Amino acid sequence: GPAGSSVSALVQPERFHLVPQTVRWGRPLSRLGVGAYNRLQWAGDGPFPSPPASGGARGCWLLPATDGAALAIASRQTELTAAGWRLLTCSPGTVHSLTDKL
């Protein structure tokens, strides 16, 4: 970046969370400067994370980074949207038909 810039200047409100966390994606996502993060451990099983308050009035998108997370989001979309997450998904059957690793 430009001389004198700091990492804190790059911190954006949390607008997108890709799940589950991968070791390789955190830094490239932060460099986009659009508020995209990949630091939630949730992979689809167990309790899901609450959406961050810093997502603002528009909320925060929960985006899958794996087939398993995509299927979990589709299967639990009613719960996730009720909790405040924004989603782009479809029926679990459609998601399953599009997977290549399950």
CNS distance restraints for C-alpha pairs under 8 A (distance, minus, plus):
assign (resid   1 and name CA) (resid   5 and name CA) 6.52 0.50 0.50
assign (resid   5 and name CA) (resid   9 and name CA) 6.83 0.50 0.50
assign (resid   6 and name CA) (resid  10 and name CA) 7.15 0.50 0.50
assign (resid   7 and name CA) (resid  11 and name CA) 6.98 0.50 0.50
assign (resid  10 and name CA) (resid  30 and name CA) 7.43 0.50 0.50
assign (resid  10 and name CA) (resid  31 and name CA) 7.54 0.50 0.50
assign (resid  10 and name CA) (resid  33 and name CA) 6.46 0.50 0.50
assign (resid  11 and name CA) (resid  30 and name CA) 7.49 0.50 0.50
assign (resid  11 and name CA) (resid  33 and name CA) 7.54 0.50 0.50
assign (resid  11 and name CA) (resid  35 and name CA) 7.38 0.50 0.50
assign (resid  12 and name CA) (resid  33 and name CA) 6.51 0.50 0.50
assign (resid  12 and name CA) (resid  34 and name CA) 6.54 0.50 0.50
assign (resid  12 and name CA) (resid  35 and name CA) 4.61 0.50 0.50
assign (resid  13 and name CA) (resid  35 and name CA) 5.29 0.50 0.50
assign (resid  13 and name CA) (resid  54 and name CA) 5.42 0.50 0.50
assign (resid  13 and name CA) (resid  55 and name CA) 5.88 0.50 0.50
assign (resid  13 and name CA) (resid  56 and name CA) 7.71 0.50 0.50
assign (resid  14 and name CA) (resid  35 and name CA) 4.82 0.50 0.50
assign (resid  14 and name CA) (resid  36 and name CA) 6.39 0.50 0.50
assign (resid  14 and name CA) (resid  37 and name CA) 7.08 0.50 0.50
assign (resid  14 and name CA) (resid  52 and name CA) 6.79 0.50 0.50
assign (resid  14 and name CA) (resid  54 and name CA) 5.65 0.50 0.50
assign (resid  14 and name CA) (resid  55 and name CA) 4.89 0.50 0.50
assign (resid  14 and name CA) (resid  60 and name CA) 6.45 0.50 0.50
assign (resid  15 and name CA) (resid  34 and name CA) 7.32 0.50 0.50
assign (resid  15 and name CA) (resid  35 and name CA) 4.98 0.50 0.50
assign (resid  15 and name CA) (resid  36 and name CA) 6.05 0.50 0.50
assign (resid  15 and name CA) (resid  54 and name CA) 7.92 0.50 0.50
assign (resid  15 and name CA) (resid  55 and name CA) 5.15 0.50 0.50
assign (resid  15 and name CA) (resid  59 and name CA) 6.83 0.50 0.50
assign (resid  15 and name CA) (resid  60 and name CA) 4.48 0.50 0.50
assign (resid  15 and name CA) (resid  61 and name CA) 6.06 0.50 0.50
assign (resid  16 and name CA) (resid  35 and name CA) 6.13 0.50 0.50
assign (resid  16 and name CA) (resid  36 and name CA) 4.51 0.50 0.50
assign (resid  16 and name CA) (resid  37 and name CA) 6.16 0.50 0.50
assign (resid  16 and name CA) (resid  60 and name CA) 5.43 0.50 0.50
assign (resid  16 and name CA) (resid  61 and name CA) 4.61 0.50 0.50
assign (resid  16 and name CA) (resid  62 and name CA) 6.05 0.50 0.50
assign (resid  16 and name CA) (resid  63 and name CA) 7.00 0.50 0.50
assign (resid  17 and name CA) (resid  36 and name CA) 5.85 0.50 0.50
assign (resid  17 and name CA) (resid  37 and name CA) 4.93 0.50 0.50
assign (resid  17 and name CA) (resid  38 and name CA) 5.67 0.50 0.50
assign (resid  17 and name CA) (resid  39 and name CA) 7.60 0.50 0.50
assign (resid  17 and name CA) (resid  40 and name CA) 7.43 0.50 0.50
assign (resid  17 and name CA) (resid  60 and name CA) 7.24 0.50 0.50
assign (resid  17 and name CA) (resid  61 and name CA) 6.17 0.50 0.50
assign (resid  17 and name CA) (resid  62 and name CA) 5.05 0.50 0.50
assign (resid  17 and name CA) (resid  63 and name CA) 5.97 0.50 0.50
assign (resid  18 and name CA) (resid  36 and name CA) 7.53 0.50 0.50
assign (resid  18 and name CA) (resid  37 and name CA) 6.31 0.50 0.50
assign (resid  18 and name CA) (resid  38 and name CA) 5.00 0.50 0.50
assign (resid  18 and name CA) (resid  39 and name CA) 7.79 0.50 0.50
assign (resid  18 and name CA) (resid  40 and name CA) 7.62 0.50 0.50
assign (resid  18 and name CA) (resid  62 and name CA) 6.07 0.50 0.50
assign (resid  18 and name CA) (resid  63 and name CA) 4.65 0.50 0.50
assign (resid  18 and name CA) (resid  64 and name CA) 5.49 0.50 0.50
assign (resid  18 and name CA) (resid  65 and name CA) 5.71 0.50 0.50
assign (resid  19 and name CA) (resid  38 and name CA) 6.30 0.50 0.50
assign (resid  19 and name CA) (resid  39 and name CA) 7.59 0.50 0.50
assign (resid  19 and name CA) (resid  40 and name CA) 6.05 0.50 0.50
assign (resid  19 and name CA) (resid  41 and name CA) 6.88 0.50 0.50
assign (resid  19 and name CA) (resid  42 and name CA) 6.21 0.50 0.50
assign (resid  19 and name CA) (resid  43 and name CA) 6.22 0.50 0.50
assign (resid  19 and name CA) (resid  62 and name CA) 7.29 0.50 0.50
assign (resid  19 and name CA) (resid  63 and name CA) 6.34 0.50 0.50
assign (resid  19 and name CA) (resid  64 and name CA) 5.21 0.50 0.50
assign (resid  19 and name CA) (resid  65 and name CA) 5.43 0.50 0.50
assign (resid  19 and name CA) (resid  66 and name CA) 7.52 0.50 0.50
assign (resid  19 and name CA) (resid  69 and name CA) 6.59 0.50 0.50
assign (resid  20 and name CA) (resid  38 and name CA) 7.14 0.50 0.50
assign (resid  20 and name CA) (resid  39 and name CA) 7.55 0.50 0.50
assign (resid  20 and name CA) (resid  40 and name CA) 5.99 0.50 0.50
assign (resid  20 and name CA) (resid  41 and name CA) 5.22 0.50 0.50
assign (resid  20 and name CA) (resid  42 and name CA) 5.27 0.50 0.50
assign (resid  20 and name CA) (resid  43 and name CA) 4.74 0.50 0.50
assign (resid  20 and name CA) (resid  64 and name CA) 7.22 0.50 0.50
assign (resid  20 and name CA) (resid  65 and name CA) 6.36 0.50 0.50
assign (resid  20 and name CA) (resid  66 and name CA) 7.34 0.50 0.50
assign (resid  20 and name CA) (resid  69 and name CA) 6.89 0.50 0.50
assign (resid  21 and name CA) (resid  25 and name CA) 7.93 0.50 0.50
assign (resid  21 and name CA) (resid  38 and name CA) 5.10 0.50 0.50
assign (resid  21 and name CA) (resid  39 and name CA) 4.94 0.50 0.50
assign (resid  21 and name CA) (resid  40 and name CA) 5.30 0.50 0.50
assign (resid  21 and name CA) (resid  41 and name CA) 5.18 0.50 0.50
assign (resid  21 and name CA) (resid  42 and name CA) 7.47 0.50 0.50
assign (resid  22 and name CA) (resid  26 and name CA) 7.30 0.50 0.50
assign (resid  22 and name CA) (resid  38 and name CA) 6.78 0.50 0.50
assign (resid  22 and name CA) (resid  39 and name CA) 7.61 0.50 0.50
assign (resid  24 and name CA) (resid  28 and name CA) 7.87 0.50 0.50
assign (resid  25 and name CA) (resid  29 and name CA) 6.02 0.50 0.50
assign (resid  25 and name CA) (resid  38 and name CA) 6.45 0.50 0.50
assign (resid  26 and name CA) (resid  30 and name CA) 6.30 0.50 0.50
assign (resid  26 and name CA) (resid  37 and name CA) 6.20 0.50 0.50
assign (resid  26 and name CA) (resid  38 and name CA) 5.25 0.50 0.50
assign (resid  26 and name CA) (resid  39 and name CA) 6.92 0.50 0.50
assign (resid  27 and name CA) (resid  31 and name CA) 6.27 0.50 0.50
assign (resid  28 and name CA) (resid  32 and name CA) 6.72 0.50 0.50
assign (resid  29 and name CA) (resid  33 and name CA) 7.58 0.50 0.50
assign (resid  29 and name CA) (resid  36 and name CA) 5.58 0.50 0.50
assign (resid  29 and name CA) (resid  37 and name CA) 6.02 0.50 0.50
assign (resid  29 and name CA) (resid  38 and name CA) 7.41 0.50 0.50
assign (resid  30 and name CA) (resid  34 and name CA) 7.57 0.50 0.50
assign (resid  30 and name CA) (resid  35 and name CA) 6.95 0.50 0.50
assign (resid  30 and name CA) (resid  36 and name CA) 6.20 0.50 0.50
assign (resid  30 and name CA) (resid  37 and name CA) 6.46 0.50 0.50
assign (resid  32 and name CA) (resid  36 and name CA) 7.47 0.50 0.50
assign (resid  40 and name CA) (resid  49 and name CA) 7.61 0.50 0.50
assign (resid  42 and name CA) (resid  46 and name CA) 7.91 0.50 0.50
assign (resid  42 and name CA) (resid  48 and name CA) 6.28 0.50 0.50
assign (resid  42 and name CA) (resid  49 and name CA) 6.97 0.50 0.50
assign (resid  43 and name CA) (resid  68 and name CA) 7.01 0.50 0.50
assign (resid  43 and name CA) (resid  69 and name CA) 5.36 0.50 0.50
assign (resid  43 and name CA) (resid  72 and name CA) 7.82 0.50 0.50
assign (resid  44 and name CA) (resid  48 and name CA) 7.20 0.50 0.50
assign (resid  44 and name CA) (resid  68 and name CA) 6.78 0.50 0.50
assign (resid  44 and name CA) (resid  69 and name CA) 5.17 0.50 0.50
assign (resid  44 and name CA) (resid  71 and name CA) 7.85 0.50 0.50
assign (resid  44 and name CA) (resid  72 and name CA) 4.78 0.50 0.50
assign (resid  44 and name CA) (resid  73 and name CA) 6.96 0.50 0.50
assign (resid  45 and name CA) (resid  72 and name CA) 7.38 0.50 0.50
assign (resid  48 and name CA) (resid  80 and name CA) 7.85 0.50 0.50
assign (resid  50 and name CA) (resid  83 and name CA) 6.78 0.50 0.50
assign (resid  50 and name CA) (resid  84 and name CA) 7.70 0.50 0.50
assign (resid  50 and name CA) (resid  85 and name CA) 7.83 0.50 0.50
assign (resid  51 and name CA) (resid  55 and name CA) 7.62 0.50 0.50
assign (resid  51 and name CA) (resid  59 and name CA) 7.65 0.50 0.50
assign (resid  51 and name CA) (resid  60 and name CA) 6.41 0.50 0.50
assign (resid  51 and name CA) (resid  83 and name CA) 7.35 0.50 0.50
assign (resid  51 and name CA) (resid  84 and name CA) 6.24 0.50 0.50
assign (resid  51 and name CA) (resid  85 and name CA) 5.76 0.50 0.50
assign (resid  52 and name CA) (resid  60 and name CA) 7.06 0.50 0.50
assign (resid  53 and name CA) (resid  59 and name CA) 8.00 0.50 0.50
assign (resid  55 and name CA) (resid  59 and name CA) 4.70 0.50 0.50
assign (resid  55 and name CA) (resid  60 and name CA) 4.91 0.50 0.50
assign (resid  56 and name CA) (resid  60 and name CA) 7.69 0.50 0.50
assign (resid  59 and name CA) (resid  84 and name CA) 6.83 0.50 0.50
assign (resid  59 and name CA) (resid  85 and name CA) 6.54 0.50 0.50
assign (resid  59 and name CA) (resid  86 and name CA) 6.42 0.50 0.50
assign (resid  60 and name CA) (resid  84 and name CA) 7.86 0.50 0.50
assign (resid  60 and name CA) (resid  85 and name CA) 5.77 0.50 0.50
assign (resid  60 and name CA) (resid  86 and name CA) 5.76 0.50 0.50
assign (resid  61 and name CA) (resid  85 and name CA) 5.92 0.50 0.50
assign (resid  61 and name CA) (resid  86 and name CA) 4.47 0.50 0.50
assign (resid  61 and name CA) (resid  87 and name CA) 5.70 0.50 0.50
assign (resid  61 and name CA) (resid  88 and name CA) 7.97 0.50 0.50
assign (resid  62 and name CA) (resid  85 and name CA) 6.21 0.50 0.50
assign (resid  62 and name CA) (resid  86 and name CA) 6.19 0.50 0.50
assign (resid  62 and name CA) (resid  87 and name CA) 5.78 0.50 0.50
assign (resid  63 and name CA) (resid  70 and name CA) 7.69 0.50 0.50
assign (resid  63 and name CA) (resid  87 and name CA) 6.99 0.50 0.50
assign (resid  63 and name CA) (resid  88 and name CA) 7.43 0.50 0.50
assign (resid  64 and name CA) (resid  69 and name CA) 5.12 0.50 0.50
assign (resid  64 and name CA) (resid  70 and name CA) 4.91 0.50 0.50
assign (resid  64 and name CA) (resid  73 and name CA) 7.45 0.50 0.50
assign (resid  65 and name CA) (resid  69 and name CA) 6.64 0.50 0.50
assign (resid  65 and name CA) (resid  70 and name CA) 7.36 0.50 0.50
assign (resid  66 and name CA) (resid  70 and name CA) 6.25 0.50 0.50
assign (resid  67 and name CA) (resid  71 and name CA) 6.23 0.50 0.50
assign (resid  67 and name CA) (resid  99 and name CA) 5.80 0.50 0.50
assign (resid  67 and name CA) (resid 100 and name CA) 7.60 0.50 0.50
assign (resid  67 and name CA) (resid 101 and name CA) 6.92 0.50 0.50
assign (resid  67 and name CA) (resid 102 and name CA) 7.14 0.50 0.50
assign (resid  68 and name CA) (resid  72 and name CA) 6.19 0.50 0.50
assign (resid  68 and name CA) (resid 102 and name CA) 7.39 0.50 0.50
assign (resid  69 and name CA) (resid  73 and name CA) 6.05 0.50 0.50
assign (resid  70 and name CA) (resid  74 and name CA) 6.20 0.50 0.50
assign (resid  70 and name CA) (resid  89 and name CA) 7.76 0.50 0.50
assign (resid  70 and name CA) (resid  95 and name CA) 6.88 0.50 0.50
assign (resid  71 and name CA) (resid  75 and name CA) 6.03 0.50 0.50
assign (resid  71 and name CA) (resid  92 and name CA) 5.83 0.50 0.50
assign (resid  71 and name CA) (resid  95 and name CA) 5.95 0.50 0.50
assign (resid  71 and name CA) (resid  96 and name CA) 6.54 0.50 0.50
assign (resid  72 and name CA) (resid  76 and name CA) 5.99 0.50 0.50
assign (resid  73 and name CA) (resid  77 and name CA) 5.48 0.50 0.50
assign (resid  73 and name CA) (resid  80 and name CA) 7.54 0.50 0.50
assign (resid  73 and name CA) (resid  87 and name CA) 7.99 0.50 0.50
assign (resid  73 and name CA) (resid  89 and name CA) 7.30 0.50 0.50
assign (resid  74 and name CA) (resid  89 and name CA) 5.78 0.50 0.50
assign (resid  74 and name CA) (resid  90 and name CA) 5.96 0.50 0.50
assign (resid  74 and name CA) (resid  91 and name CA) 5.82 0.50 0.50
assign (resid  74 and name CA) (resid  92 and name CA) 5.01 0.50 0.50
assign (resid  74 and name CA) (resid  95 and name CA) 7.18 0.50 0.50
assign (resid  75 and name CA) (resid  91 and name CA) 7.30 0.50 0.50
assign (resid  75 and name CA) (resid  92 and name CA) 5.42 0.50 0.50
assign (resid  76 and name CA) (resid  80 and name CA) 6.14 0.50 0.50
assign (resid  77 and name CA) (resid  81 and name CA) 5.96 0.50 0.50
assign (resid  77 and name CA) (resid  87 and name CA) 7.44 0.50 0.50
assign (resid  77 and name CA) (resid  89 and name CA) 7.82 0.50 0.50
assign (resid  78 and name CA) (resid  82 and name CA) 6.10 0.50 0.50
assign (resid  79 and name CA) (resid  83 and name CA) 6.19 0.50 0.50
assign (resid  80 and name CA) (resid  84 and name CA) 6.53 0.50 0.50
assign (resid  80 and name CA) (resid  85 and name CA) 5.53 0.50 0.50
assign (resid  80 and name CA) (resid  86 and name CA) 7.88 0.50 0.50
assign (resid  81 and name CA) (resid  85 and name CA) 4.89 0.50 0.50
assign (resid  81 and name CA) (resid  86 and name CA) 6.10 0.50 0.50
assign (resid  81 and name CA) (resid  87 and name CA) 7.11 0.50 0.50
assign (resid  89 and name CA) (resid  95 and name CA) 7.98 0.50 0.50
assign (resid  90 and name CA) (resid  94 and name CA) 6.61 0.50 0.50
assign (resid  90 and name CA) (resid  95 and name CA) 6.77 0.50 0.50
assign (resid  91 and name CA) (resid  95 and name CA) 6.40 0.50 0.50
assign (resid  92 and name CA) (resid  96 and name CA) 6.02 0.50 0.50
assign (resid  93 and name CA) (resid  97 and name CA) 6.21 0.50 0.50
assign (resid  94 and name CA) (resid  98 and name CA) 6.47 0.50 0.50
assign (resid  95 and name CA) (resid  99 and name CA) 6.47 0.50 0.50
assign (resid  96 and name CA) (resid 102 and name CA) 7.65 0.50 0.50
